[in-house]
Structures are given as structure tokens and as C-alpha cells.
Amino acid sequence: MNLSEYFWRAVHRRPEAEALVDQEVRWTYRRLAQEVEAAAAALAGQGVGQGDHVVVLLKNRRENVVVYWACQHLGAIYTPINYRMAPGEIAYCLADAEAKLVVAEESLRGVVEQALRNSPQVPPVLLVGAGPVWDVALPCPPAAPCAPQDPAIMLYTAGTTGRPKGVPRSHWNEIAAALAHIVQNRYMVGEVAVGVMPFYHTMGMRTLLTTAFLNGKLVLMPDYDSAELAHLIATERVSALYLVPTLFYDLLNLRELDRYDLSALRRIGYAGAAMTGALTQACFERLKPELFVNHFGSSEVYTFTICSWLDRKPTCAGKAGIHEEVRVVPVGAQGEEALRNLSPGEIGEVVVRLNSPEAFSGYWKRPDANAKALRQGWYFTGDLGMWDEDGDLWVKGRVDDMIISGGENIHPLEVEEVLCRHPGVQEVAVSSSEDPRWGQVVTAFVVRRDPKLTAEDLDRFCRESDALANFKRPRRYLFVREIPKSPVGKILRRQLREGAYQPED
């Protein structure tokens, strides 16, 4: 089977079930199918066929869902990119993907036109938002005979350390990842989910697919707003919520949260970044989930590990997913040593075996990236981790983020975990600063909750903590307006190191 067959079987199984809510618009699976057929005809009319890339710059709106399924019907490669990208970045992705068609927000007309002026690839553009985009009377072309190994989607990595890398994923990759997500989150037929995470991110894709596979209802949220999210959870009886930690933080800090009936919410999960122990506890107390999952993975191999016992082990990444084999190996080792699984308590790089059906086959036109990340049948994630005595994984940050001060390895997450417990701290990120004596020193970038909070207060707090060795405590504290993050909530430590932040006035 391919993704298109999964969609059409869901339509035939429960055609009158509610499939999609987009503000005032409500579609059943039957109506969604009609739109998909019309969009497939429109795309085919623009010359899109099997194996072609359709580059998408859309928010989480109903047209985006329709274009996704239309691409699967035609055998085209749905290629979503971040609509907040600069014109130069968009131009790079258009050329890199060899785009056959661009589907973009009407509001991005000027940005897309500028990108096309700078791109050797000049495909036609369909703009969404200024009226009907396709004619529902057009005949739908037949479904393409896609094999499971054919590419279905290409995601672009965030590009925080250079040019974005294309991650092609096959029909089987996406089907396996969706089925694993259903099992590991114990989703049910008819699940109701909010489409908050953007579809250019693997978390957004997982929500879109699992909802369709289960004939569930996908409640779309084109622009994130904490109060609107709480309202949707209450009024649409949302049962499953899958977010980055930043959005859980925003939701729980909504002043009027207690006004909303969140009792339908049974299953919550997070991924994309680390969540503090304090926020984990707050999620249990305020949302009262039946199941709370930490999902550790990537665009390249969707699942690494899953932890559903966060009540006992907050912040733990847990054990390998149902399709996975995971090891923690010595950083930078070669040969047989490169795959030696470290003992509990030893920190190393997390690697994942590539024979997983969720694992991609390699980056798009990037043999250099393949040589670095894909070795000896394993994917080298660039993440640092450690096994505990129970065989559970604890993520310790990124290999590139590790701070080496006076010859000692210090990991930002363990310092952040201590500092975020101070009541005067709203948010904190830890990175390194150059130092003539120590090489690097630990530097904490702090958003204050208490305007009277001082560096001396925080240093005293770290000295008195029994969870942080003295040599790991920050030597510098900088108070900032906000912590720079990617669109999906990952801290951009490189920007902090390079001074790309706003200090307090």
C-alpha cells in the first residue's frame, strides 16, 4: 500500500465522519475527498506528475491538507518549507528541490516573486487565499501506481548550522512512522487532534497522518494563540495534543486557563526540544493526562525512543521505539569502537540503526551529509545521551553544543535544569563563551520573571544545589529579552554564542 490508498480507504470506511475543522469550515471525509480530487486535477493541469516536487509555503489551513493528499494521489513529492524563510532561503530550496510547482499563501506573493527572481528554477505558482484555487468540476486523474519505496514527502532540516538539507521520505517511511505513532501514543479510532505543529515539520505530519488513518478529526490552527488553543480543546473536545515544550509552557501560563473545560484531553506528548522537570510536573497537574509521552526522534528517522513514565522519570527519553535499535557510542570514535554501546552513566552520541522502516535512505543531493551521518548501517544523530541502570535513555544535548571548560565536558541541559527551578527565572538557555584561561566558560542567558533577580542570586542558587557540580555552574549571566528559538521551539545556541540576542534595556 501507499499513502494515497490509506487516504481513500479512510474515506470509504467512514465518509460522513468529520475529517477537518478550519475555523468556520467543517468537512466530512466525503467532502475532503472531493477537494482532493479537484486539487489533483489542478496540479496535474500544471504539469505535476509522479516524482515531481511540489513546494508548499502554506500555514496549517485546509488547502494545505488537500494539497498533501493530492500529491499522494498523483505520486508527486509534497515538499513543504517554512513560510517564514527569507527570499534567498526560499530560492535555495526551490532550486535544490527542482520544484515543478509552488503553492503559497497569497500574502507571500511578494516574497515568492522575489525568491523566483533569485532562483534558476522558475516554476508556476498557485496562490491560496484570494478565492477558489481549483475547480471541483474538473475530472480527477487516475491514482499513480506508487511503490512503498517511492518518495512521498521531502522535509527540509532547520539549517541552524548551514544550508537546509532535504530529507526525502518514502511512502513506507511515512506509513511506518504513523503506525508507530498510533501504537506508542495509544491513539484510538476517531481521535480528535489539533494541527498546531506546522506541516513542514515531522511533528505536524505525524498529526495529519495519524488522524486520517483513524478517521479522526483534525482541528487546524493556522496561527498559534494560547487562548485559541484552549478554546479549541474545550469546544472541539480535543483528545490528543502533540506539541513542542514551548507551546505547552505558553498554554499552561495562560491566565484564564481554568475557565476552559479540558476534560476531553486524554493523551499528550512532546518532541522537538527538551522539556524541564518543572514543566513536566505542571503538565501532569494542570492537564491531568491519562498518557504523557516524551518522543525523541528526528526528520531522518522519525522515532528514536519513547518514554511514557514521565511521572516517575521527568525528562527521561525512555526506551527504543517499536521499530528501532538505539545505542550510545563514544563521540568521534572510528571502526568497531564507533559502534560500542557505552555503559550506564557514560555520555556519548546517540546512534540509530538504519534498517528501521521509519529511516530515510539519505539526504537529497548531499553526499557530504550522508558521509557524516550515515555510517556502518547506523544514523549518527549528533545528539548526546546516556543510559541509566534501568536501560532508559537520557538526552544530554547536542554534540556541537557540548561545552569544554578547563578540559571538563559540560552539557547545557543539566545546567538549565537547575537554573529553571529558581522562582525568579522565566526561561533560561545555556551556551559557551570564549575565555583566555578556560577555553570556554558556561554562560547562562536568562529571561527574568523577577526584575530584581541578580547574577549573584543565581550563582548562590547553583552553589547550593546538590544537582550541579561546582565546576559546571555558569561563570557569566546575561539577562535577555527572549531566548532565540527555531519555529518549532529549539533553542538556537549558535545565535547565543554569536551574540544574536537582545539584552535587557
Secondary structure as GFF3:
##gff-version 3
##sequence-region A 1 505
A	DSSP	alpha_helix	3	13	.	.	.	ID=ss1
A	DSSP	beta_strand	18	22	.	.	.	ID=ss2
A	DSSP	beta_strand	25	28	.	.	.	ID=ss3
A	DSSP	alpha_helix	29	45	.	.	.	ID=ss4
A	DSSP	beta_strand	53	57	.	.	.	ID=ss5
A	DSSP	alpha_helix	62	74	.	.	.	ID=ss6
A	DSSP	beta_strand	77	80	.	.	.	ID=ss7
A	DSSP	alpha_helix	87	97	.	.	.	ID=ss8
A	DSSP	beta_strand	99	105	.	.	.	ID=ss9
A	DSSP	three_ten_helix	106	108	.	.	.	ID=ss10
A	DSSP	alpha_helix	109	117	.	.	.	ID=ss11
A	DSSP	beta_strand	125	128	.	.	.	ID=ss12
A	DSSP	beta_strand	151	156	.	.	.	ID=ss13
A	DSSP	beta_strand	166	170	.	.	.	ID=ss14
A	DSSP	alpha_helix	171	185	.	.	.	ID=ss15
A	DSSP	beta_strand	192	195	.	.	.	ID=ss16
A	DSSP	alpha_helix	202	213	.	.	.	ID=ss17
A	DSSP	beta_strand	217	220	.	.	.	ID=ss18
A	DSSP	alpha_helix	226	235	.	.	.	ID=ss19
A	DSSP	beta_strand	240	243	.	.	.	ID=ss20
A	DSSP	alpha_helix	245	252	.	.	.	ID=ss21
A	DSSP	three_ten_helix	257	259	.	.	.	ID=ss22
A	DSSP	beta_strand	267	270	.	.	.	ID=ss23
A	DSSP	alpha_helix	277	287	.	.	.	ID=ss24
A	DSSP	beta_strand	291	297	.	.	.	ID=ss25
A	DSSP	beta_strand	303	307	.	.	.	ID=ss26
A	DSSP	beta_strand	319	320	.	.	.	ID=ss27
A	DSSP	beta_strand	326	329	.	.	.	ID=ss28
A	DSSP	three_ten_helix	335	339	.	.	.	ID=ss29
A	DSSP	beta_strand	347	353	.	.	.	ID=ss30
A	DSSP	alpha_helix	367	373	.	.	.	ID=ss31
A	DSSP	beta_strand	374	375	.	.	.	ID=ss32
A	DSSP	beta_strand	378	387	.	.	.	ID=ss33
A	DSSP	beta_strand	393	398	.	.	.	ID=ss34
A	DSSP	three_ten_helix	399	401	.	.	.	ID=ss35
A	DSSP	beta_strand	403	405	.	.	.	ID=ss36
A	DSSP	beta_strand	408	410	.	.	.	ID=ss37
A	DSSP	alpha_helix	412	419	.	.	.	ID=ss38
A	DSSP	beta_strand	425	435	.	.	.	ID=ss39
A	DSSP	beta_strand	439	448	.	.	.	ID=ss40
A	DSSP	alpha_helix	455	464	.	.	.	ID=ss41
A	DSSP	three_ten_helix	470	472	.	.	.	ID=ss42
A	DSSP	beta_strand	476	479	.	.	.	ID=ss43
A	DSSP	alpha_helix	493	497	.	.	.	ID=ss44
###
